[in-house]
Amino acid sequence: MDLLVRVKEVKGHCPVYKVGDNFQLKDGYRLVTQIPLCMHSLASLLPHYNALRVSHPVEWGLAGKDDKTKGYVQCLDPFAYTDGGTVVFEISKIEGSEQPQNLCLSVSEAKTSSSIRK
């Protein structure tokens, strides 16, 4: 499943992003974008993007308060101390993109699978 990453909020001054900017993660490894990307922001996405392709944000503690289908991560810039900006990203699955097959089990599937084996 492909992901859409959208800038939800900017706190402070970010020299790269503005609210509404977006890019896509396709096939689990391709960044597709029409805008410049900040390396600091990618660091906050890297630990989560593959898990979000095959499972739900709520399983990883990343789900939104109102919409559990969207995940949220924040840029690593400590803007209050750097006079920079930190960005909150909203991550959602792109409808119509193909679900990856045989990659891994989600957290709930792994729990179910391990309880069946007992």
N, C-alpha and C positions, 0 to 999 in steps of 0.2 A: 504494500500500500504506500503510495506517495504521500508526502506531507507538505502542507502549506505553513510557512512560518511568517507571521505578520507582526509588525511592531504595534503593540497595544498601547504602550505608554513610554514616555521619555521623562526621566527625572533629571533635572539639571540641564546641562548643555551637551548634547551628543553631536560631534562633528560629522558623523556618518549617516545616522538614521533620523527619520522623522515619522511621526505617527502615521500609520497606514502603509508604510513601505512593506514589501513582502518579497519572499523568494521561496523556491520549492526545493525539496530534497526528493529526488527520483531514484527509484531502483535501489535504494539503500546506500548510494554512494555518490550520486551526481548532484552537484549544486547547480540549479538553473535560476539565473537572475538577470535582471535588467538594471540593477543598481549595484553600486560598490558595496562590499561586505567588510565588516570589521572583524579582524582576527580574534579580538577579545570576546566578542559575542559568540563566535563559533565554539569557543572553549566551554561555554555554558550549555551548548546544545549537544556536544559530542557524547557525553555520558548517557543521554536519553533517547536520541533519535531512533536507534534501531528498535528499542523496546516499544516506543510509541507506534512504530510501523505495524507491529503484530499483536498489540494488546491495548488496553484502555488506560488513559492517564490516571484514573483513580487507583489502579493497581500499583502505581509507583509514587503516589503522594503528590502528583502534579496537576490533578484535576481542578478546574475552576469551581468556585462556590455555586454559581448558578447553572453552568453548563458542564456536566461531567464528561462530555465528549471532547473537550478541549483541554490541552495541557498548557502550563505556564512555567517559563524559566526566566531568569534575570541575568543580564550581563554582569560580568565580574568587577566592573569599575566602581570603586568606592567613592562615588561622586562627591559626597560631603567633604572629603578630605583632599580631593584632587582638582576641584573646580571643573571637573569633566561632567559626564552624564552617564547614567545607567539606564538601560532599556529593558522593558518587560516584553517578552515575546509570547505570543499566543500560537500554539501549534495545533493544527487540526489535520485530519486525514482528508485527502482529496477524493471526493465521491467519484466513482467510476474507475478509479485506478485499481489495478489488479492486486489482490491480497497475495503476499508471498506464500509459497507452499513449502512445507517441511523445513522451515528455518529454526523454530524453537517453540516451546510451549510457553503460554502466558503464565503468570504467577498462579492464577486460579486453576488452570489446566494442570500445572505441575503438582499442585497440592492434591487435586483429585486423582491424578495418576499415581502419586506416591501412596495415597491412602488405599487405592485399589490393590496395590502390590502387597500390602501388609497382610 
